[in-house]
Amino acid sequence: MLGLIITLLIVGLIAGAVARLLVPGRQHMSIPTTIAIGVVGSFVGGFLGYLIFGKDSTDGFFQPSGLIGSIIGAIIVLLLWINLGNRRTV
């Protein structure tokens, strides 16, 4: 269980950092926020992969395609974070 949490945090950090590098502009975020964006992006990428390709659990937990899906999901979450953060209330 502890290994799963550590793996999730490391993949979240990698996906969040790559998403921040690929999205243009400057994002004012801390490292824990970057990890949170990456972890949520991993779930979004996994859900989108499940919707598009179906479930494939026979290849194991950690797969290169899962990391790519995590990065794509993190980019989506980061763009939503930026757009929702720029809205001002009157």
PASEBA-1860 file (N, C-alpha, C; in nm, 3 decimals):
! residues 90
1> MLGLIITL> 0.082/-0.119/0.000/0.000/0.000/0.000/0.087/0.126/0.000 ~ 0.194/0.125/0.081/0.283/0.240/0.085/0.354/0.259/-0.049 ~ 0.391/0.148/-0.112/0.455/0.156/-0.243/0.363/0.217/-0.348 ~ 0.235/0.186/-0.340/0.138/0.243/-0.433/0.127/0.394/-0.413 ~ 0.126/0.439/-0.290/0.115/0.582/-0.263/0.241/0.655/-0.311 ~ 0.357/0.598/-0.286/0.482/0.661/-0.330/0.489/0.664/-0.482 ~ 0.448/0.556/-0.548/0.445/0.553/-0.695/0.349/0.656/-0.749 ~ 0.233/0.668/-0.686/0.133/0.766/-0.729/0.188/0.909/-0.717
9> LIVGLIAG> 0.259/0.938/-0.608/0.317/1.071/-0.590/0.428/1.100/-0.691 ~ 0.510/1.000/-0.719/0.619/1.020/-0.815/0.563/1.040/-0.957 ~ 0.468/0.956/-0.996/0.406/0.972/-1.129/0.331/1.105/-1.135 ~ 0.267/1.145/-1.027/0.199/1.275/-1.022/0.296/1.390/-1.039 ~ 0.411/1.381/-0.974/0.512/1.487/-0.987/0.564/1.494/-1.130 ~ 0.591/1.379/-1.189/0.642/1.378/-1.327/0.537/1.431/-1.423 ~ 0.414/1.383/-1.412/0.307/1.427/-1.504/0.277/1.575/-1.485 ~ 0.273/1.622/-1.362/0.246/1.764/-1.336/0.358/1.853/-1.386
17> AVARLLVP> 0.482/1.811/-1.367/0.595/1.891/-1.413/0.601/1.899/-1.565 ~ 0.578/1.786/-1.631/0.578/1.786/-1.778/0.462/1.869/-1.831 ~ 0.346/1.861/-1.766/0.232/1.943/-1.809/0.263/2.090/-1.793 ~ 0.328/2.129/-1.684/0.364/2.270/-1.665/0.466/2.315/-1.767 ~ 0.554/2.225/-1.811/0.651/2.261/-1.914/0.586/2.276/-2.051 ~ 0.483/2.197/-2.079/0.420/2.199/-2.211/0.316/2.309/-2.228 ~ 0.254/2.351/-2.118/0.152/2.456/-2.127/0.223/2.591/-2.125 ~ 0.197/2.676/-2.227/0.266/2.804/-2.232/0.219/2.898/-2.121
25> GRQHMSIP> 0.306/2.990/-2.086/0.274/3.085/-1.982/0.337/3.043/-1.850 ~ 0.325/3.133/-1.755/0.384/3.106/-1.623/0.274/3.066/-1.526 ~ 0.293/2.957/-1.459/0.198/2.912/-1.359/0.262/2.931/-1.222 ~ 0.192/3.000/-1.135/0.242/3.024/-1.000/0.186/2.915/-0.909 ~ 0.260/2.804/-0.901/0.217/2.689/-0.822/0.333/2.636/-0.741 ~ 0.301/2.576/-0.629/0.402/2.511/-0.548/0.421/2.366/-0.594 ~ 0.518/2.299/-0.538/0.543/2.160/-0.574/0.426/2.070/-0.532 ~ 0.368/2.089/-0.411/0.251/2.005/-0.378/0.132/2.027/-0.473
33> TTIAIGVV> 0.114/2.149/-0.521/0.006/2.175/-0.617/0.037/2.107/-0.750 ~ 0.164/2.107/-0.790/0.205/2.037/-0.912/0.179/1.887/-0.900 ~ 0.210/1.831/-0.783/0.184/1.688/-0.761/0.034/1.661/-0.765 ~ -0.045/1.749/-0.703/-0.191/1.730/-0.704/-0.247/1.737/-0.845 ~ -0.197/1.831/-0.926/-0.241/1.841/-1.066/-0.205/1.712/-1.140 ~ -0.085/1.659/-1.115/-0.043/1.536/-1.180/-0.123/1.414/-1.137 ~ -0.156/1.405/-1.007/-0.233/1.291/-0.958/-0.374/1.295/-1.013 ~ -0.437/1.413/-1.007/-0.572/1.426/-1.064/-0.568/1.401/-1.214
41> GSFVGGFL> -0.463/1.451/-1.280/-0.446/1.426/-1.423/-0.429/1.279/-1.454 ~ -0.366/1.203/-1.365/-0.352/1.059/-1.385/-0.488/0.991/-1.383 ~ -0.574/1.034/-1.290/-0.708/0.976/-1.286/-0.789/1.016/-1.409 ~ -0.775/1.141/-1.453/-0.847/1.186/-1.573/-0.796/1.110/-1.695 ~ -0.664/1.099/-1.708/-0.607/1.025/-1.821/-0.645/0.878/-1.820 ~ -0.648/0.817/-1.701/-0.691/0.678/-1.691/-0.837/0.659/-1.726 ~ -0.920/0.754/-1.685/-1.062/0.747/-1.717/-1.084/0.764/-1.866 ~ -1.014/0.861/-1.927/-1.028/0.880/-2.072/-0.977/0.759/-2.149
49> GYLIFGKD> -0.867/0.700/-2.103/-0.815/0.579/-2.167/-0.912/0.463/-2.156 ~ -0.978/0.453/-2.040/-1.078/0.347/-2.023/-1.197/0.369/-2.116 ~ -1.239/0.496/-2.131/-1.352/0.525/-2.219/-1.318/0.498/-2.366 ~ -1.197/0.530/-2.405/-1.159/0.518/-2.547/-1.119/0.375/-2.582 ~ -1.034/0.312/-2.500/-0.975/0.184/-2.537/-1.031/0.065/-2.461 ~ -1.103/0.087/-2.356/-1.150/-0.024/-2.274/-1.048/-0.060/-2.167 ~ -1.079/-0.157/-2.086/-0.994/-0.192/-1.973/-0.892/-0.298/-2.012 ~ -0.765/-0.274/-1.974/-0.659/-0.370/-1.999/-0.572/-0.379/-1.875
57> STDGFFQP> -0.606/-0.468/-1.785/-0.532/-0.480/-1.660/-0.433/-0.595/-1.661 ~ -0.414/-0.661/-1.774/-0.325/-0.776/-1.778/-0.178/-0.739/-1.791 ~ -0.147/-0.614/-1.829/-0.009/-0.574/-1.850/0.058/-0.519/-1.725 ~ -0.009/-0.511/-1.614/0.051/-0.463/-1.490/0.009/-0.321/-1.458 ~ 0.061/-0.274/-1.345/0.020/-0.144/-1.293/0.087/-0.028/-1.366 ~ 0.219/-0.033/-1.380/0.293/0.078/-1.438/0.326/0.047/-1.583 ~ 0.274/0.131/-1.674/0.295/0.113/-1.816/0.334/0.247/-1.877 ~ 0.415/0.248/-1.983/0.448/0.375/-2.049/0.325/0.447/-2.103
65> SGLIGSII> 0.228/0.373/-2.153/0.107/0.437/-2.203/0.030/0.503/-2.089 ~ 0.040/0.448/-1.969/-0.025/0.509/-1.854/0.040/0.641/-1.817 ~ 0.172/0.651/-1.831/0.241/0.776/-1.804/0.205/0.881/-1.907 ~ 0.193/0.842/-2.032/0.152/0.936/-2.137/0.008/0.982/-2.113 ~ -0.080/0.890/-2.075/-0.217/0.927/-2.041/-0.222/1.019/-1.921 ~ -0.133/0.996/-1.824/-0.126/1.084/-1.706/-0.084/1.225/-1.745 ~ 0.011/1.235/-1.835/0.057/1.367/-1.880/-0.054/1.439/-1.956 ~ -0.125/1.367/-2.044/-0.235/1.428/-2.118/-0.345/1.472/-2.022
73> GAIIVLLL> -0.378/1.388/-1.925/-0.477/1.425/-1.825/-0.432/1.544/-1.741 ~ -0.303/1.550/-1.706/-0.250/1.661/-1.628/-0.256/1.791/-1.708 ~ -0.233/1.784/-1.838/-0.244/1.904/-1.922/-0.389/1.954/-1.922 ~ -0.484/1.862/-1.933/-0.626/1.900/-1.930/-0.662/1.965/-1.797 ~ -0.619/1.903/-1.687/-0.649/1.957/-1.554/-0.581/2.092/-1.534 ~ -0.457/2.107/-1.581/-0.385/2.234/-1.567/-0.453/2.344/-1.646 ~ -0.498/2.314/-1.768/-0.569/2.416/-1.846/-0.699/2.457/-1.778 ~ -0.770/2.360/-1.721/-0.892/2.393/-1.646/-0.858/2.476/-1.523
81> WINLGNRR> -0.751/2.441/-1.453/-0.708/2.514/-1.334/-0.676/2.660/-1.370 ~ -0.605/2.681/-1.480/-0.568/2.816/-1.522/-0.692/2.895/-1.561 ~ -0.780/2.833/-1.641/-0.900/2.904/-1.687/-0.996/2.934/-1.573 ~ -1.014/2.842/-1.480/-1.103/2.868/-1.367/-1.040/2.966/-1.268 ~ -0.908/2.969/-1.261/-0.840/3.062/-1.171/-0.839/3.204/-1.222 ~ -0.855/3.222/-1.353/-0.853/3.357/-1.411/-0.989/3.425/-1.402 ~ -1.091/3.353/-1.368/-1.223/3.415/-1.357/-1.230/3.502/-1.232 ~ -1.283/3.621/-1.251/-1.298/3.714/-1.138/-1.445/3.726/-1.105
89> TV> -1.474/3.731/-0.977/-1.613/3.752/-0.934/-1.634/3.899/-0.902 ~ -1.752/3.945/-0.932/-1.783/4.087/-0.908/-1.868/4.099/-0.785
END
